[in-house]
């Protein structure tokens, strides 16, 4: 009888874990839609709960508050199809590090970061707009850009591992260039305002980074 009970408990535990993961994904998806459509001020925990088909208590229990929910939405957007794997441990960055030469690294980076920006840039715009009148969101916005810079150190060092950069450029200077040219703000300017397709942005970014970073 004891041996018969244990599998049921394990199954129940896995089932509960699966339900919790599904609930989390439903809330994040609903919150993303609401933040994009209604902005920071217009989005409410109650509205997200209705859209996700859960209680407000569930959202507070899982995420804590609206800012933490926004952070979770941003993290999910950055990690894309691999939500449990940090960005720098995913296939895209690992391929950049393993590429045979610097031009290939830049092309791979441009393709991967374009995919990331396609998910996260509009959410960054939500934070940027709210940051004008909310000191906590202003701190979040700055922190998100600081995180971008820290991640991009990986790319700069990967390039330097394959050879020198233009005019003896160091990793810090290369990171700054990557941070500016691959920004969500510039991505939205070129895609939403100028009307470029994501593929055209990736091609432009590749050419711009080759010109800025690689020896002539």
N, C-alpha and C positions, 0 to 999 in steps of 0.2 A: 504493500500500500504506500509506503514512503517513496519508493522508486516511481510509482505512478503519479504522485503529486508533484514531484520536482519538475518534470517537463512542462506541466501545466503552468507552473509559476514562471518558468523561463519564457514560455510562450506569451503569457500575460504581460511580462515585463517588456518583451520585444514589441508587443502590440501597443502598449502604452507609449513606448519610446517613438514608435512609428507615428502614432496619432499626434504626439507632441511636435514632431518634426513637420508633419503636414499642417498643423495649426500655425506654427511659426511661419512657414512659407506662405500660407494664405494671408496672414496678417501683413507680412512684408510686401506681398504683391498688392494688396489693397492699399496699404499706406503709400507705396510708390505712386500709384495712380492718383491718389488724393493730393499728395504733396505737389505733383506736377500740375494737376488741374487747378488746385485752389491755393497753392502756396503754403508757407509756414503758418500764417495767421488763420487762413481759412480751413486748415486741416484740424480736425479734433479727434481725440481718442474715441469718442462715441461714434463719430462718422466712420472711422476706420473699422470699428467693431461691427457696425451694421453691414458694411461692405464685405467684410471677411466672414460674417456669419458666426461671430463669437461674442462673448460678453466683454464689457469694458474691464471687468475684474481680471479676466484672462490676460488681456494686453498688459495691464499694470503688473501682474504677477510675472509675466515672461520678460517684459522689457523695462519696466520701472516707470518711465515717463515718456513724454513726446520727443524730447531731444534724444534719448537713448534709442527710441524707435527709429528716428531719422538716421542716426548713426548705423543702425542695423541695416536699414534700407541701402545706405551708401556702401557699406561693406559688401552686401549681397550683390550690388550692381558691379562693383569692382571685380569680385571673384567670379562673376558670370556663371558658367555651367559647373564650376567646382567650388561650391560654397564653403566646404570644410577645409579647403587647402589655401593657405596664404598665397597672395599673388606671386611672390618671388619664388615659390616652390612649384608653381604651375608649369605646364609644358612650354608656354611661350617664352618666359624668361630663361628657362633651362636651355631652350634651343638657341637663344641669343648667345649665351655663354659658350655653347658648343660649336657655333658656326665657324667655318674655316677661315674667314677673313672679315675685315672691318666693314666692307660694303655689304656683305651678306648679313652681318649683325645689324646694321642700320636698317636694312630693308625688313628684316624680321621684327625689329623693334617697332618700326612705323606701322606695320600690319597689326601687331598685337595691341599697341597703345590706341590705335584707331578703334579697335573693337571695345576696349575699355572705355574710351571717351564717348563712344556711341551710347553706352549704358549710363554713364555717370555724369556727363557734362551738364545735362539739363537739371539734375538734382543739385549739382554745385551751384547752378544759377539760382535755385530756390534759396540755398543757404546764403549766397552773396546778397540777394535782395533783402532777406530778413536781417542780415548783419548790420544794415544801415541804421536800424532802430533797436536792436536787441544785442546787448553786450555779450550775453552767453553765446549767441549764434555768431557774433563777430569772432569770439575766441575759437569756436568750432571751425569757422571758415579758415582762419589762419592756421589752425592745427591741421586741417586737411591738406593745405598747401605745403606745410612743413613735412607731412607724411609723404607727399608726392616727391619732394626733394630727397628725402631719405631713401626711398625706393629707387630713384634714378641714379643714385651713387652706384648701384649694382651695374647699370648699363655702362656708365662711364668707365668703371674699372674693368668690365668685360672687354671694352674696346681697347683699353690700354694694355690688356693682357696679350692682344694680337699685334701690337706695334705702337709706334709713337703717333701722336695726334698733331694737328697743324701747329706749327711754330712752337713745338714743345709744350703744348697745352697740358695742364695737370688735370687730375680728376675733379677737383672742385670747380674749375672753370668750365670743364665739359658738362658737369652736372647742371650748372647754372644755365647753359645753353639748351640742354635737353628740357629743363624745367620750364623755360620760357616758350620754346617753340612747340612743345607738346602740351600746352596748357588747355584746360577745358574752355577757357574764355576764348582763346584763338580758334579752337575747334568750332565753337558755336558761331563765331563771327564768319568763318569761312563756309560753314555748311548751312546754317539757318539764314544768314543775311546775304552772303555772296551766292549761295545756292549750289555749292560744290557737293557732289556725291562723296560718300565716305571713301571710296576707292581713289578718287581724285585727290582728296586730302592726304591720304597715305602716300600717294606718289609725290605730291608736293613736299611732304615732310621728309621723305627719303632724300630727295634732291637737296633740300635746305640743310639737312644735317650732314650730308656728304660734303657740301660746300663749306659749312661752318667748322666741321670737326676734322676732316681728313687732310693730310698733306696734299698740296696741289701737285 
